Amino acid sequence: MKPVSSLSQFKHVHIIGVCGTLMGSFAAFLRRAGIRVTGSDQNVYPPMSDVLTQAGVELFSPYDAQNLDKIGGKPDLVVVGNVISRGNVEMAAFHERGDTYVSLPEFMEKHLLEGTRNLVVAGTHGKTTTSSILAHTLSECGFGPSYFIGGVSQNLPHSFHVETKAALGRYFVLEGDEYDTAFWDKVPKFNHYLPNDVILTSVEFDHADIYADLTAVKKAFSILISKIRTPGRLIACIETENVRELISQAKVPLITYSRNKSDDADYTLGVMTSSGEGAKFEVIDRDGKKINLEMTLTGEHNAINAMAVYIECKELGIPLDRIQAGISSFKGVKRRQEERGEVKGVLVVDDFAHHPTAVRETLNALKLKYKGRRLVTVFEPRSATSRRKVFQKEYTEAFDASDESFVAVAFDQSKIPSDQQFSSQDLVAGLHARGKKAAFFEQIEDGVTAVAKCAKAGDVIAVLSNGGFGGFIPKLLAALQAN
């Protein structure tokens, strides 16, 4: 198979920025393929350092021009993470020496994606969960897909996998990230993914550090749609005007879906029931035919994620019973409604939600899943967008499902002009104005103490952050135990 044989030219690959989730998964994949992998990062620490060491990746820290001598021999290729700047000392040393370097998306385009049917899941929200459900369902149906996903699935053994069996590996599932590729290649990563099928979940303004406005975001997704290859299709959730505008440009077969019957979509969400074990729901096509799906996840947003997977698998010709079995056996993605522990009747849930839409959908889903339990939310504004005031008002409205909220000071705003900075204090004031209980904290330890003190048996505490949050969750679990 072409993508596998193309790797045989590489004996040694060096990765700059190896401890990122995606780069680390890629490094482990190369090791499984029998390639020597060295890697560097500014900070090397568990759990990623343990994962990479166990995979056989040789690690160096911090970035240093002397690492070129330490790795022993000139690598066949240097792969550069998108967090690396032009001024990085190690990057500059490789460039000066004349080593060949590429970004990870460019590597995939050249060496992994030409010979496969590429199923790209893109959108502001839901792409990690949707791509994980799709890869798992195809695996369960015996297709042995390759996949590259920006999260850790509870079902899949890796986040980056290339199928080597000749009879399998026809499909390559990719989470299509709209973030930029590299310091020399300021285009979305998904521009390199040679899409055949695209699932477009949503389009909103995000990534305020690289996109000037919503128009720039829509332009990026417009380019993705224009790159869909033949044979191919676009499967789009048309719940927003942004998506409805973009799909008018499609030159390939278009299939639409929505939770709203008024959207005149090809597939809509029917009756849905939720419980602590998950959800059951109907998918209704244009002819009124209903099929039933169930999943371990809750929330309408996850139901439409699963609906998109159903549509794609149906179009690929997979029998309904096998699709149903695949979706129902999906266990979820780490840091998406992930139960981290229950202490003295207090359940702590970890979720990646940071955009106001994701916060609202996640909290609504948790209210459905844990009916009758008080929902306490802890939020850290950490992403590039959430640390800016662009969504100050929208965040105030996103916490309505929470019974009590604790808001941390925004993560490092030193490079954001003061007049553009998000204010956690203003968010708390806005929640008070809406009649909600809320409190602000600056130090992790103060937040842990306050949350543990307010917690009561039966509570569900949702911790929302797209980063490490200073170890808030393990510290909270320890504090609950001590109390």
N, C-alpha and C positions, 0 to 999 in steps of 0.2 A: 504494500500500500504506500502511495507516494509520500504522505506526511511523515511516516515512520522512517522510511529509507533516507529521507533528506537529513535526518539527524545524525546519520553515520559519519558525516564529515566533521563532526565536533568531538574532540577528545577532552577538551577542557574549556569550560565557560566560567567567566567571572561575572558576578552580579553586584552592582553598586546600588545599595538600598535594599539589601536582601531580607531585612526583617519585617518589611511590610507584609500584610496578609497575602496579597496576590503574588508578590515577588517570592515570598517564602514558599508558597504552594508550587510555584513554577520551579524553584530550585530543587524541591523534593522530587518533582516529576522528572527533571533531568537526571537526578541521581538514580531513580528507578530505571531510567533508560540506559544506565551504565556509563554516564558521562561524569568526569571529574568536575566538581563544582566548588569554586571558592566564592566567598561573598564578604562584603564589608557593609558596615552600618555605623552610624554615630553612637547608638546605644544598643548593646546586645544584652538582652535579659529575658528571663522566662516570661511566658511559656514558649515564645517563638524560638528562642535560643536552644531550648531543649529539643523542640521538634526538629530543628535543622541539624543539630549535632547527632541526634539519633538517625537522621536520614543520611548522614555521612558528608554533610556540607562543612567545609573548612571555613571558619569564621575569623574575621579581623575587625578590630575596633580600636580607635575611631577611624574615620576617613583619613588617609595619610598617603602621601606620594611614596613613602617607603614600602607600602603594601605591595607595590609592583615587584619589588625584589623578594619580599617575604613569600609570595605565593609560589615561587619557584617555577620559572619558565613563562614564556609569553602565551596567554590564552588564545584559543582560536577565535573567540568572540567575547566582547564585553557587552552585557545587557544592562541598561541604565534605567533606574526607576524614575517615575515622573516627579518624585519629591526632590530629585537632585537638580541643583542649579548649575548654571554655566561656570560659576566661580568655585565650585567644589574642588578642593585641592587634588583629590585623587582622580577626579574626572579630567582635570586639566593635565595631569601627568600622563594619563593614558592617551589623551588627544595629542599631546606634544610628542609622545613616542611613536605615534602613528598607528596605534591599535585600531582594529575595526570595532565599531560600537553601534548598537541599535537600541531602540526602545523595545519593550516587551510586545506591544501590539504589532510593531513592524516585524519582529521575529515570527510571530504567529502568522501574519499575512504571507510571509515569504516561505515558511517551512512547514506549516501545519494545516492551512485552511484551503489550499487550492483544490485538493482532491476530495472534499467532503461537501455535504449539503449543510450549510451553516444556518442554524436557527438562533437568531439574535433576539434577546428579550431586552427592550429598552424602555425608558420612561423615568420620570422624576421619582415615582414611588413604585414599590412592589417588584422591582426587577430581580432582586436576590431571591425572594420567596418563589416567584413564578418560574425562574430558570431552574431552581432547585427541584420544584415539583415536576417540571418537564423532564429534566435529566433522570430523576428517580423513576418516573412513570415509564419512560422509554427503556430504562434498565430492567424494570420489572416485567416489561412486555417482551424481553429477550433481544432487544436491538443493540445492546452494548454500545451506547453512545459515548463519544468523547465529550468532555465538558470543561468549561472554565468559568467558575462562579466566585463572586466576591464575598463569600460568606462560608460558614461551616455548616453543612447539612447534617442532620441527625441520622440520615440514611446512607449517604454516600461516603465511601472511605476516604476520599480526597476532595479537595476543591479544584484541582487541576488533574485531568486524566485524559490520556490519549489511548484509544482502543487499538491494540496491535493485531488482534485476530483478523485474518483476511476476510472472513465471512461477516464481520461486524464493523462497527466504526463508520458506517455510512453517514450518520448524523453527528454534528458537532454543535452542542448547545453552548451558547455564550451569553453571559451577562454583559449587555452593551452599555458600558459606562460613558456618559457624556463629558466626563472630566478630561482635561487635556492630556496629550500623549507624552511629551517630553519638552525640555527647555528649548530644543531646536525645532520642535514639531507641534505647534500650538493649534492642533485640531483635536476633536474628540477621539477617544480611543476606538470607538465603534466605527470610525471611518476606515479602519484597517481590517475589518472583520469579514469582508466579502459576503454580505448577507444574501441568502436565498429567501428565507422567511423571516419576517420581523413581527414580533408581538410588541405593540406600542401601548403601554399601560396608562400613561398620563403625561402631560407636559405642563409644568409650572415653572415659575422663576425659582432658581436655586443656584448654588455655587457662585455667590456674589463676588468671590475673589477673582473669577476668570470671565464671567459674563456681565456685561454692562447693564443689561436689562432683559426683559422678556423677549423682545424682538430678536436679540442675539441667541437666546436659547432656542427659539422656534426655528431660526435659520439652521442651527446645528442639526436639529431633528429632520428638517426638510432635506438636508444633504443626505442623511441616512436613508430616507425614503427613496431618494433618487438613485441610490447605489444598489437597491434590491435587484438581484440577478434573476435571469430566466433559466429554468422555471422557478417561480417564487411567488410569494403572496404577502400581503400586509393584513395582519389581524389587529384591529385597533379598538380600544375602549373610547367610545365617543361621548363620554359624560361631560366633557368640557368643550367650550368653543375653540380653545387652542388646538385640540386634536381634530375637531371637525374641520377647521381651516386647513390643517396640514394634509389630511388625507385626500383632499381634492386634487392634490398634485400627483397622486399615485398612478403609475403606469403599469401596475401589475394587478391581478385579482385582489379585491378588497372584501374582507369579512369584518363586520362590526359587532360589538357587544356592549352591554351596559346593564347596570342594575335598575335603570329607569325605563319603564315601558313607554314613556313619552318621547324617548330619543329615536324611535323608529329604527332600532338596531336589528341585525340578523338574529342575535341571541340576547335574551334578557333573563334576569334573575326572577325566579318565581318564589313560591313559599319557602321560607327558611326558618328552621328551628335550631336553637343553640342550647348546649348543656355544658357541664364541666368536662365532658369527654370530647367535645368538638361540635360539629354542626352538620345538619342535613339540609339540602336545598335542591330546588328544581332549576333546570335550565330549559327555557322555552324557545323554540325556533320560530321563524316567521309563519310557519304553517300551523302553529299552536301545539306542535308535538312537544311533550314534556319528557325529559329524562331525569333521573334522580342521581345525585352525587352526595357523598359524605366525606368528611375530612376530620382530622384531629384538631385542626385550627379553628378559631372562631372569628367572627367579624365579617361584615359584608365585603370589606376590602379583600379579605382572603378568599371569600367565595368567588369574587370576580377574577381573582388571580387563578384560581382553579378552573374557572370557566374558560379562560384563555387557553389553558393547557388542554382542556377537553376539546376545544375547537381545533387546535393544532394537530392533536393526535387523531382526531376524526378525519381531518383532511389528509393525513398521512396513511389513512386506510386501516387504522388499528380498530379491531372490534370493540364494541361498547363495553362488554363485560371486563375486558382486559384493562381498558382505560379506567373504569370504575375501581377495579382492584388496585391499580397503581396509585391513584389519587388518595384512596381511603387509607392506604398503608404508609403514606408520607407522614413522618413524625415531626417535621418542623426544621427550623434553622436556628442555630445558636444566636442568642441576643435578639430573637424575635419572639416575644411572649414566653421567654425561657424561664421556667421555674428554677430558681437557684437554691432554694432551701426553705423549710418551714420550721420555725422555732416557737414553741409554746403557743401554737395556733396562729402565728403571724407568718403569712406566706410572702416571700420576696421574689419578685419577677423582674427579669432583666430585659430591656428592649432598646433597640437602636434608634428609636424615633427621635428626630430632631427638627424636621420641617413642621410647621404648624398643622398642615394637613395630616401628616403622619402621626403627630401627637393626638389630634382629635380622633382619628380612626382607631388608633391603638387603645386609647382609653375607653372609647365606646365598646370595642371588642372585649376588653377586660371586664367591663360592667356586665356584658352578656354572659361571659364565661363563668364569672364568679357571682352569680345572682345572690342578692341579699347580704353580700359582704361589703364592708366599708372599703373604699378605694382611696389610698393615700399615694400621692405622686411626688417623686423627687426628680427634678429636672436640672440638667446641666447644659446651658447654652455653650456648645463647644465647636460646632461646625463653622465653616467660614461664613455661612449665611446667618446662622442663629446668633453669632457674635456681633452682627450688624443690626441696626434698628429698622431695616427694610420691612420686617414683619412684626414690629412691636405691637401693633393693634391686633393682628391676627392671632398672635400667641395668647393674648388675653382671653380670646373667645375659644381657644382650643382646649381649655381645661375644664369645661363645663361638667364633664362626667366624673371629675375627681371630687371627692368629698373634702379632702384637705391636701394642700400642695406646699412643698418646700422647694424653693428656687435658689440654686447656687449662684454665686458671682460668675459672670461670664469668663470662660477660659481666655487666657492671654490675649488682650486687646491692644497690646503695645504698638502694633503696626497698623492699627485702624484709627483714622482721624477721630478726635473726640466727638465731633458733631455727627459721626456716623455709627457710633457705638450703641449696641443694644444695652438696655438698662434692666437688670433683674429687679431692682427696687421698684421701677415703674411697672413692671409686670405684676409684682405683688400688690401694688396699689390698685392696679386695674382689676385684679381678681377680688380685692376687697370691695371695690365699687360695684361688682357684680354679685355681692353677697356671699362670696366664697372665702373659706378659711385658707390663709396662705401666710408663709413666713419666708424671710430671706436669710441666707447664711453665706459667710465668706470662707471660713475654714472647714475643711472636710470633717475634722473631728467634732466641730460644733454642730454641723449638720447631722452627723451620725447620732450624736447625743440627743438632739432635739427630736429626731424621727423615732428613735428607740423609746424615748420618754412618752411620746404621744401614742405609740402603738398599743393596740388592744387585741386580745385573742379574737380571731375571726377576720382581722384586717388582711387586705392584700396591699402590699407596698410595691408600686411600680417605679423602678429606677430607670429613667430615660437619659441616655447619653450615647454619643457615637464615639466615645473614647474610653480610656481606662478609669476616669473619674477618681483618680487617687486611691483606687482600691475601696471605693465606697461600699460596695456590696459585701465583700468579706468582713469588713469592719463593722457593718451594720449587723450581720448575722452573729458576730461575736458579741456585740453589745446587747442584742436581744437575749442571747444565751446568759450573759452575765446578769441581766436584769431579772 
